[in-house]
Amino acid sequence: MPLFKKKPFPLLDPPKDLEANELVFQVRFTKEIFGDYQEYLKRLNLYRQRVWTCKVTGKSNLTYEEALVSEHRAYEKVQQFPKELVGPVLHMIQYSTLNLSDLVDKIWIKMQEDTFEGSEMHARKEDSTLPCRILKIMTDGSTSKYEVGWLNREKKVTGTSVLNFDDLIRKRPPLSRNMLKVFIKESTSQNAPWVVREDLAKKFGLPTNPPEEMMSKLVFQNGFIRCTKQTKRAIQENTEGGGNLPKSKRRKSMVEEMVPVKYPIEDTLLGPSPDDPIFTKRPQLVRDFRVPMESVGYLLSVWDFCSSFGRCLHLSPFSLTDFENAICHREGNVVLIVEVHAAIFNLLMKDEGDYFKQSPNKKRKPKITPVNWTEFLCDFLEMEDRASLFTNNMPTIKRGHYGLLDTHVKLRILHELVEEALTTASIREKLDEQIQQQTALRVAKREEAKKKKDLEDSAKSESEKAEIGQASSSDKVQVKRKDKERSSEKKKPDEAQQQNIEREIEKLSIRTNPLGKDRDHCRYWFFRREGRLFVESSDSKQWGYYSTKEELDALIGSLNPKGVREIALKRQLEKFYQRISTSLEKRTKEVNQKILLEEAVLRRSTRVRAQPKDNPGMSFLRYSNKWKET
């Protein structure tokens, strides 16, 4: 309860002589009842005066209600006190004669130096630093071993290890001084010396009698243990060894000032904090790939290469879904796969590199067709640096059964072809050309922005001069209105021009880079021609994706802006939010439409046998390369 003149203030008991139907007056925040209105006003005016002190925090000059709110917030902080530290801290508080500030400093230093079972810290594991919890302290003579449990993001133990003290790292104090102050005031019944509440003393097995060396220096007063100021000062001098120093210097010698944390920091060092915003739950990744999980990276890189360099390859675009279905198809040679191989082989032949030097030795037609394309493929796989990788697959390809190869092998071969194609002069020239055009557009963008700023500054100065020359206020209003209309008219074409430049720069972007990484170093990829946001694990062994706008919103809401990686990822997602969300919604509509078409095919009469190509799920069989070189 709040203190009045630093002393407890008892509340009034309800009147005993009240009638059942009698009108009474009640104070809202104390629930006190008055039969006399004047007495009610007198007590209410007292509560409204700034003469009250918060019992827990010691804040003064408060109204009674403000002091109640302060106590309530302080009690909420006490609830956050680490449970594993309650017992050790109470043992240090019991019968201490230090003042509050010195006692807080003493406990805070002790918490920094010592470790306790249940404490959460960080520890070295191989080449990284990971969060852990001390499960058990094993002491053998002068040395101690610590059994720790490694914690995941949900603070659950995923494994255990036995470490030395040197392997443990405390990134930040386990608790703050303010929390210690609140805890000490809340858990004690008196000070000078400090005595822990009886219920807590019994619960944690604290001694209920003062130490023998203190008994002769203590007196009992009104049922409380008291010590004189001289005794208290002597005990402090013996305990701290700094009685001759001023209080300010004694505190500085005990502990260095804490440096406040500047965010953002390393993501893995972040834990739940009271000032954190409300994070949304990160949505579950979809992993319904048809290709093996270890081949998803190859699938995306090959498709992105074909989509980005379609003009150089003379290859018509195709969707990622069609490419995935085609690469998994095992019945015969799929036109889409044949055209991809043929386009890359033609590029390699024109470059006249290592592949060209090996191919002319074969007696065959130089034109690549659906019949002889596997011969060109065998030439490529028989090159010195790849012969050992695909030795077991060569007989299957030579017999014309390319479709029977494992999906992983098919994608590995295509990935090798893409790596070879990236070294050709045609691709390098295309990249250099795109980079030069992008640089020129960025320069033009900066010049436009500078020109726009100069025009705005000149227009502003002219309007100010015009205002000074105007006599009446109505004329000033008209001048301002005209300036606003003129600036808005100029702003529209300028913004449109800036957007056009941005679109042109985007079109010239060929190389795809990840948007960023999250706390666990997972990389996030967005491809312009695919309406999904892909997520790659830190070891590149797991992949997943998000395909709806709702999942994108939930992902952004789950990122912690206090971490260096997640704040960068969040900024990128917010920067390209409109583009990504539009692509996701477009793909969702296309998928729903495809499902409806597939259902329509299934409902067709059995008297009309539907061809496999009529099914939308088999659209990859209808692919035709309309961009062949004439």
Disulfide bonds with the S-S distance in Angstrom:
none
